[in-house]
């Protein structure tokens, strides 16, 4: 799955650039298809991840720090506001609905190769 022009127009350029900078060249970055307003992001397991500021609208990026590994490894949720306020949450599984609510970034610094069929 690659980023679409629709997705790239949804996230402000400065927010996307900040997310790519934080993710780094060895991580696989998933870009949100919409802004998250809910204070809750449900990860693939049973435990929800709570934002620290429930009323704040955030762009929630999923950053897989070891894209070739099996799950339950180091990953991050990058929560970024339009003003570039940042919160990083460590997780070890992806969010639910990954291939529906996020689009894999196909920027040159991203690493390809993770089969995301499990998330469908």
Secondary structure, 3 states (H helix, E strand, C coil): CCCCHHHHHHCCHHHHHHHHHHHCCCCEEEEECCCECCCEEEECCCCEEECCCCCCCEEEEEEECCCCCCCCCCEEEEEECCCCCEEEEEECCCECCHHHHEEECCCCCCCCCCCCHHHC
